[in-house]
Amino acid sequence: MNILYIITFFYGIILGSFFNVVGLRVPLKQSIVKPRSHCPSCGHTLGPLELIPVVSFVIQGGKCRRCKASISPLYPFVELMTGVLFVFAPFVIGWNAELFIAWTLISLFVIVFVSDYKYMIIPDKVLLVFAVIFLLERIFLPLSPWWDSIAGAAAGFGLLLFIAVISNGGIGGGDIKLFAVIGLALGTKLVLLSFFFATVFGAVFGLAGRITGKLEKGNPIPFGPFIGLGTLCAYFCGETIVYWYLKSFF
């Protein structure tokens, strides 16, 4: 069984490298195929040895081999994070068909993390692709009841749209559509819990940023990463949390 975790980790960091490309290029309406990966400073096309996830960054000391410009640590961080999360999924829910949902969720949020962190954009193309994937996956791996996916999508979209209206644009359109996609995968109960977690994480980060002086009042912060963190917490731990809450207070 340990070999499966090792293989999963390597698949994860390889996919993480691809997710970096998607998250960085799609918001700019660039092809994810051409041009080949290159140094953003000097344009040097990267060779095979410069494209090994995580390893190349470490060996090169975080610098381009040709111009010695610094390489953003975002690249290895995303690759490593994807690998760790891909291993975490079967560790928590076991080796079963639901893993397809878990890995798809992780993939979505890694891409959203990159695009929202870099540009504060959650691309519609990415959301559309994952909406189709989740819809197909939930046909073969339905929630109980089966219509909870549709209800979850409606609840996620409706809740965020309502908040956007009453807050006069305090929520971005990408966040609204993202929660509709999340609802397809999680259903009504967990999509609401994911929103709760996301707002808590966002509030804590924002408060910490204000206290430390890292964030200035009025400056927007990307909400996508907190949505991802909150959703994964709800997906992997939500049922346990809901059960504990009901047992403790009711």
Secondary structure, 3 states (H helix, E strand, C coil): CHHHHHHHHHHHHHHHHHHHHHHHHHHHCCCCCCCCCECCCCCCECCHHHCCCCHHHHHCCCECCCCCCECCCHHHHHHHHHHHHHHHHHHHHCCCCCHHHHHHHHHHHHHHHHHHHHHCCCCHHHHHHHHHHHHHHHHHCCCCCCCHHHHHHHHHHHHHHHHHHHCCCCCCHHHHHHHHHHHHHHCHHHHHHHHHHHHHHHHHHHHHHHHHCCCCCCCCCCCHHHHHHHHHHHHHHHHHHHHHHHHHHC
